[in-house]
C-alpha cells in the first residue's frame, strides 16, 4: 500500500500532467502547479527540486503509459488489423479528451527541441520506440502481402506517426474528430491495408 508521501507525489505528477498538457512546460509556473495540485510550496519542493524535475517525472510516467497503450492497441487477427485497431483506438483516445491538450509528446517535441534538452531527449526516445513498434507490424504485414511493400517499413512507420500527429493537431485546433479521422482513413488507403473480411 502506498504511503501518504507516495500518494502526494503521485497526485503532484498526475495534476501537473494536465497543467503541462494544456499550457506547455515553458508557460507553466510553480504557482500553476500549486493551484492545480493543492499542495503547499514546501510540500512540492519536498518531493521535487523544481519544475523541471516535475516535468521529467510527468514525461516518464506518460511515456510508460503510452507504451502500454501501444501494446494494448496493436493487436488483431493480422499485422494489418493490428495497425487498423491502433488507428481506431488512437482516435477514440483523443475523442474522449474532447481534443483538449493534444498529444503531450507532440506538443513537447515542438516546444522543447531548442529549449529543454532533457525533455527533448525523453520525447525523442518515445518517438523512436513508437516508430519501432509500428515498424515491426508494418514489416510483418508486408511479408504477408497485407500492406504496400514498395517502401521500407521504417519509412512507412515514420509516415504513420507524422500523419497521426498532424491529425491530432488539426483536431485539437478545430475541436472536432473530422481532421484526425480523415488522416487515419487516408493512412489506410495510402498503406493499402488488407483487412480480414470479418473486420
C-alpha positions as CSV (number, residue, x, y, z in Angstrom):
1,X,0.0,0.0,0.0
2,X,1.3,3.4,-0.9
3,X,2.4,5.7,1.8
4,X,0.9,9.2,2.3
5,X,4.1,10.7,0.9
6,X,4.0,8.4,-2.2
7,X,0.3,9.3,-2.8
8,X,1.1,13.0,-2.5
9,X,4.0,12.7,-5.0
10,X,1.7,10.8,-7.4
11,X,-1.0,13.4,-7.1
12,X,1.5,16.1,-8.0
13,X,2.6,14.2,-11.1
14,X,-1.0,13.5,-12.2
15,X,-2.2,17.0,-11.7
16,X,0.9,18.6,-13.2
17,X,0.4,16.4,-16.3
18,X,-2.9,18.2,-17.0
19,X,-1.3,21.6,-16.5
20,X,1.7,20.9,-18.8
21,X,-0.6,19.3,-21.4
22,X,-2.7,22.4,-21.6
23,X,-0.1,25.2,-21.1
24,X,3.2,23.6,-22.1
25,X,6.3,23.4,-19.9
26,X,7.6,26.9,-20.5
27,X,4.4,28.7,-19.8
28,X,3.5,26.7,-16.7
29,X,4.7,28.2,-13.5
30,X,5.2,26.8,-10.0
31,X,2.1,28.8,-9.0
32,X,0.1,26.9,-11.7
33,X,1.3,23.6,-10.3
34,X,0.5,24.6,-6.7
35,X,-3.0,25.8,-7.8
36,X,-3.6,22.5,-9.7
37,X,-2.3,20.2,-7.0
38,X,-3.5,22.0,-3.9
39,X,-0.2,21.2,-2.1
40,X,2.0,23.8,-0.4
41,X,5.2,25.1,-1.9
42,X,7.2,23.3,0.8
43,X,5.4,20.0,0.1
44,X,6.0,20.3,-3.6
45,X,9.7,21.0,-3.1
46,X,10.0,18.2,-0.6
47,X,9.2,15.8,-3.4
48,X,10.8,17.6,-6.4
49,X,13.7,20.1,-6.5
50,X,11.9,22.2,-9.1
51,X,9.6,22.5,-12.0
52,X,11.9,20.7,-14.4
53,X,12.0,17.7,-12.2
54,X,8.2,17.6,-12.1
55,X,8.2,17.8,-15.9
56,X,10.7,14.9,-16.2
57,X,8.5,12.8,-13.8
58,X,5.4,13.6,-15.9
59,X,7.1,12.7,-19.2
60,X,8.5,9.5,-17.8
61,X,5.1,8.4,-16.5
62,X,3.3,9.3,-19.7
63,X,5.9,7.5,-21.7
64,X,5.3,4.3,-19.8
65,X,1.5,4.7,-20.2
66,X,1.8,5.4,-23.9
67,X,3.9,2.3,-24.4
68,X,1.3,0.2,-22.6
69,X,-1.4,1.8,-24.8
70,X,0.5,0.9,-27.9
71,X,0.9,-2.7,-26.8
72,X,-2.8,-2.9,-26.0
73,X,-3.8,-1.2,-29.3
74,X,-1.5,-3.0,-31.7
75,X,-3.5,-6.3,-31.5
76,X,-5.6,-8.0,-34.2
77,X,-6.1,-11.1,-36.3
78,X,-3.3,-10.0,-38.7
79,X,-0.5,-7.4,-38.6
80,X,-2.6,-5.1,-40.8
81,X,-5.5,-5.5,-38.5
82,X,-3.2,-4.6,-35.6
83,X,-2.4,-1.3,-37.3
84,X,-6.1,-0.6,-38.1
85,X,-7.0,-1.3,-34.5
86,X,-4.3,1.1,-33.3
87,X,-5.7,3.8,-35.6
88,X,-9.2,3.3,-34.2
89,X,-8.0,3.4,-30.6
90,X,-5.9,6.4,-31.1
91,X,-8.9,8.3,-32.4
92,X,-11.1,7.1,-29.5
93,X,-8.4,8.2,-27.0
94,X,-8.4,11.8,-28.3
95,X,-12.2,11.9,-28.7
96,X,-12.5,11.1,-25.0
97,X,-10.4,14.1,-24.1
98,X,-12.5,16.3,-26.4
99,X,-9.3,17.1,-28.3
100,X,-8.1,19.2,-25.4
101,X,-4.4,19.2,-24.8
102,X,-3.5,17.2,-27.9
103,X,-0.5,14.8,-27.7
104,X,1.8,15.6,-24.8
105,X,4.8,14.2,-26.8
106,X,4.0,16.1,-30.0
107,X,3.5,19.3,-28.0
108,X,6.7,18.8,-26.1
109,X,8.7,18.0,-29.3
110,X,7.8,21.4,-30.7
111,X,8.3,23.3,-27.5
112,X,11.4,21.5,-26.1
113,X,13.6,20.8,-29.1
114,X,15.6,24.0,-28.8
115,X,15.0,25.0,-25.2
116,X,14.6,21.9,-22.9
117,X,17.2,19.3,-23.9
118,X,16.3,16.9,-21.1
119,X,12.6,16.9,-22.1
120,X,13.5,16.7,-25.8
121,X,15.6,13.5,-25.2
122,X,12.7,11.8,-23.3
123,X,10.3,12.6,-26.1
124,X,12.8,11.6,-28.8
125,X,13.1,8.2,-27.1
126,X,9.3,7.9,-27.1
127,X,9.0,8.6,-30.8
128,X,11.8,6.1,-31.5
129,X,10.1,3.4,-29.6
130,X,6.7,4.2,-31.2
131,X,8.2,4.0,-34.7
132,X,10.0,0.8,-33.8
133,X,6.8,-0.9,-32.6
134,X,4.9,0.2,-35.8
135,X,7.8,-0.8,-38.0
136,X,7.6,-4.4,-36.6
137,X,3.9,-4.6,-37.5
138,X,4.4,-3.0,-40.9
139,X,7.2,-5.3,-41.7
140,X,5.1,-8.3,-40.7
141,X,2.2,-7.1,-42.8
142,X,4.5,-6.5,-45.8
143,X,5.8,-10.1,-45.6
144,X,2.2,-11.4,-45.8
145,X,1.3,-9.1,-48.6
146,X,-1.2,-7.2,-46.4
147,X,0.3,-3.7,-46.9
148,X,2.2,-2.0,-49.7
149,X,5.8,-3.3,-50.0
150,X,7.4,-0.8,-52.2
151,X,8.7,1.4,-49.4
152,X,10.8,0.5,-46.3
153,X,8.9,-0.4,-43.2
154,X,10.7,2.3,-41.3
155,X,9.6,4.9,-43.8
156,X,6.0,3.9,-43.5
157,X,6.2,3.8,-39.7
158,X,7.5,7.3,-39.7
159,X,4.8,8.4,-42.1
160,X,2.1,6.9,-39.8
161,X,3.5,8.8,-36.7
162,X,3.8,12.1,-38.6
163,X,0.2,11.8,-40.1
164,X,-1.3,10.9,-36.7
165,X,0.5,13.8,-35.0
166,X,-0.7,16.2,-37.7
167,X,-4.3,14.9,-37.4
168,X,-4.2,15.4,-33.7
169,X,-3.0,18.9,-34.1
170,X,-5.8,19.8,-36.6
171,X,-8.5,18.1,-34.5
172,X,-7.3,19.9,-31.4
173,X,-7.5,23.2,-33.3
174,X,-11.0,22.6,-34.6
175,X,-12.2,20.6,-31.6
176,X,-13.6,18.0,-34.0
177,X,-12.8,14.4,-34.8
178,X,-13.1,15.0,-38.5
179,X,-9.5,16.0,-39.3
180,X,-7.9,13.2,-37.4
181,X,-10.5,10.7,-38.8
182,X,-9.7,11.8,-42.4
183,X,-6.0,11.5,-41.8
184,X,-6.4,8.0,-40.5
185,X,-8.7,7.0,-43.4
186,X,-6.1,8.4,-45.8
187,X,-3.4,6.4,-44.0
188,X,-5.4,3.2,-44.5
189,X,-5.7,4.0,-48.2
190,X,-2.0,5.0,-48.7
191,X,-0.8,2.0,-46.8
192,X,-3.1,-0.3,-48.8
193,X,-4.2,-2.2,-45.7
194,X,-5.7,-5.5,-46.5
195,X,-8.0,-6.4,-43.6
196,X,-9.8,-9.6,-42.6
197,X,-13.3,-9.8,-44.2
198,X,-14.8,-10.1,-40.8
199,X,-13.2,-6.8,-39.7
